């Protein structure tokens, strides 16, 4: 079974083809970072328009790379949510129209479930059950996964997502968008203990919070005069390093807490923030201390991509629909999904 996967939930256009018992045949990803960078964040209307311009040529390129024709496809999977409504409609419309024209089923996919399953595309995939830390610019969740589709959210952010906090602090530090890579690069030359930024919600369950941490950074920047045009590069580096250390500590503490709370010894980390090297290092060390193992997808699968949509579509293939109405759910709780039959 060959499934075309289409991802257009936010600011990446992703296309891939997955074949049963063979694996990933081809994929292509286009990032809109340069388009949105001058605005300091994603502009939904611009994102939708760029998906429209890029998606059809990318599908043709991916099929050519896999040496396939449209008639070779058995199904089309697309991100149905959560995400930006306009962006979701672009992918959903094209997927539905393509499936209708080819007379094949179309499979709506939950974006966060696709992230959760992305690690299973690796050579040494984890087995269920496990705990997943889904951490990106739009979401921060701790999920107990007992089976495909059997999910229980055990912790989540009460305000900003981790990636969103990185973006906002980067803006305060006059760093480019996206903030995660920019802060990580600046932090390499800073002292992570220079500022004792808070670790919000510490020892208070498994939920997370990043707004207080972001406010603490702003206060320190005001005190240092950096928001008034005074440039002190050493202070900027120390603030970046101290902020990253605090954010990572929060994610690590809650992740280990989720493992202990659920009795699991396997942790999956997925989403764009999962590519942060300090997070990977500290999670690996913390998991070793309690006899647990942490798994990551390759860096190219941490960000939004078509491969994870095609793969998740394969798992949800029995829920395929005849091409008809388009499903687009900007808000779609992960625990509303049903187990795979």
N, C-alpha and C positions, 0 to 999 in steps of 0.2 A: 504494500500500500504506500503510495507516494502522496505526501501532504505538503501543500504550499502554505507557509506561515507568513502572515502579514502583521507587522507591529507598527501602530501609529498612535500610541496613547498620549504622547507628549511631544518631545523635541528630537526624537530619533526616528528615522524611517528605516525599518528592518524588514528584510525579505529572506526566506530560506526554504529549502526543500528537504524534508526528512523522509526516509524510506524504511519501512519495517524490516528488521533483521539486517539492515545494512548500515543505517546511521545517517548522519548529516551528509547530504550530497553536495550542497552548495549554499552559500549565504552571502549577503551583502548588507552593509550598514552605512547609513549616511547620518551624520550628526549636524544639527542646526546650531551648534555652539556659536559659531562666528555670526550667524544671523541675529542671535539674541544678545550677544555679549555687550553691545553698546547700550542696551536697555537695562543691564544688570539682572536679567531674569527672562523667563519665557513669556513672549507675547502670544496669546492663544490664536489670534486671527492670523498672524504671520506663520505660526506653526502649521495651521491647517492648509494655508495656501502652498507652503513649501512641500507638504506631503503630497498634495495634488500634482505638483510639478515633477516630483521625483519618483513616485511610486510605480507608475506603469513602465518607464524605462528600466527601473531596477528589477522588476519582475522578469522582463525579457532577458536581462543580463544574467540573472540567476539561473533561469531555465537553460540558457545557452551554455553556461558554465557546467551545468549538470548533464549536458547533452540530451535535453528533454524538449518535447513539444508540449503545448498546452493540453493536447489530447492524451498525454501520458499521465496527467494528474488524476488522482482518485478522490481528492477532497481539498477544500480550501479552509484553513483556519485563520481566524483574525482576532485581534484584541477587542473584546466587547466592553471592557471596563476593568477597573476604574481608570479614569483619565480625563483629559479635556474633551468636552462633548464634541466640538468641531473636529478635532483630530480623530476621535473615535469614529465619527461618521464618515470620514474620508476612507479609512481602511475598511469599515463595515460595508460601505456602499460598493466599493470596488470588488471586495471579496464576494459579496452577494451577486453582483452582476456577472462576475466571471463564472461563478458556480452555476448560475442560471443558464448562461450561454453554453457551458460545457455539459450541462445536465448531470452535475455531480453534487454531492452534499456540501454544505457549508457548516463550519464548526465554530461557534462563539467561545472564546477562551477568556478566562479570568487572568488578568495581568499578573497578579501576585502569586497565583498558583503556578503560573509559568516560571516566575523567578524561583519559586520554591523547588521546582522540579529540574531546574537548569543543571544542577550538580550531577544529575543522573546521566548527563550526556558525556561525562568524563570516563576514562578507562577504568577507574576504580571507584564506582559509584557507591554511595551509602545505601543501606537498606533501611526500610521502615521498621519500627517507629523511630522518630528523631525530633529534635527541637530545631526550629528554623528562626534565625534572626534575619528578618527582611528589612533592610535598611537602605533608604534612598533619599532623593530630594523631596519626594512626596509622601513617603510612608516609613514608619518605624514600628515594626510589630515583632513580638515574640510568639511563635506559634508551635503548639504541640501537634505534630502530625502523626496520627496513629496508622493511617492508611491514606491512599489517594482519595482526596475529597473528604476525609474525616479529620477536620481541623478544629482545634480549640485555641482561641487567642488567650494567652496567659499574661500578656503584658503589652502595652502600647504607649506611645507618646501622648501626653495630655495636651500638648500644644504644638510646637514646631517639630517637624521631622528632623532627623539628624542632618541630612543633606541640606535642608532649608536653613538650619542654624549655621552651617558652614558658609553657605552663600551670603547670609546676612552679615556675619562677622567679617567675611572677606570684603564686603562693601564698606564696612567701617574702617577697614585697614587699607582701603583704596587698592584692593587687589581685583584682578579680572574675574569675570564669570566663566565657568563655574568655580565656586569657591573652594571645593574640596581639594583638588590638585594644587591650586595656588597657595592655600594655607599650608598644605603638607610640604611644599617646596620651600616656603619661607621658614617654616618651623625647623627644618633641618639645621639651620644656623642659629637657632635660638635655644634658650634654657627653659625646659619644660617645668622647672620648679621655681622660676623667677616670680611668678604670681600664683597665689593660692586661690584659684578660682573655684567656686562651689561645684560639688557633684550633686545636683538636685535629686530629691526623692531617695537619697541614700538610706538604706535600711528601712524603706517604706514600701514593701511589696515589690512587684515586678514591673510596675508602670514607670515610664520615663518622662522627663521634662527637660527642655532645653532653653526655654524663654528666660529663666532666671540667670542661666550661664551667659546668655547673650547680653543681658542687661549688665551683668558684672563686667563684661568686656568693655561695654560702652562707658561705664563709670570710670574704669581705669584709663581709657583713652582720653576722657575729658580731664581727668586729674593730671595726666601726663602732657596735656596740651596738644595731643596729636589730632584732635578734631578741629583745632583752630589754625591749622596750617603749619604747625611746628613739626619739623621732620627729625625724628631720632630713629634711625634705622635699627639700632640695637634693641630699642624698646619694642618696636614693631615686631621684630623677630622673636623676642621673648614672649610677647603677648600671643602671637600665633602659636608658638610651641606650647605655652601654658593652656591656651584654649583647647588645642587639639588633645593634649593629655587629659584634660578634664572630660571632654566629650567621649573619648575612647574609654576612659575608666568607667564612666556611667554605662556604656554599652557592654563592657566586659563583665562588670558586676552583675548586671541584670541577666545577662546570658547564662552565667554560671548559676545564678539563682534559679533560673528557669529549668536548667538541667537537674538541679538538686530537687526542685519542687515536683517535677514530673517523674523522676527516677530514670531519666534517659542518660545514655553515655555517648550520644552522637549529636553534634551541633552542625547545622548547615548555615552558612552565611551567604546571602545573596543580595543583589542590589548594588547600585553604584558606589555607595560608601564602603561596601565590602572589599573594594580594591585598595583601601587605605592600608599602607604597609605597617603603620604602628598598630592599628587595630588587629591585623593578622598576627603580628608578633605577640601582642599581649594576650590575645585569645588562645594562641597555641600554648603559651606558657601556663596560662590559667587552667586550660583543659588537661595538660599533662599532670598538674598537681592533684587533680581529682580523678585521674584515670579515664578521661573522656577524649574523644577524637573530634577534631573540627575539620569540616570539608568546605572547599570553595570551588565554584566554577572557574574556569580560566578567565583572565581579565576581560576578554572580549565578550564573555557571556554575563559579566557582572552588570553591565549597562543594559538598557532596553535593547532587544534584538529579535529578529525574526525566527532564529533557531529555537529559542525556548517556546515560542508560540506554536511552531510546527510540531514540536515534541509534545507539548501539553495537549495539542489538538489530537495527536495520536492516542493519548490516554483517554481523551473524551470522545473518541470516534463514534462510540455507540450513542452519543447524544447529538450526533450530526442531524441537521435539519435540511429539508428541501429549501432551496433558495426562495425566500419570501421576504418577510419583514426583517428589518435590520435591528439588531440589539445593540444599544449603546447606553451603558450605565456609568455615568461619571462617578457615582458612589455605589460601591458594591461590596458589602462586608464579606470577607473571605469565609467566615464560618457559616454563610448561607449556602455554600456549595453542598451538593449531595455526594456521597461516596460513589466511586466508580463501580459499576456492577460487574 
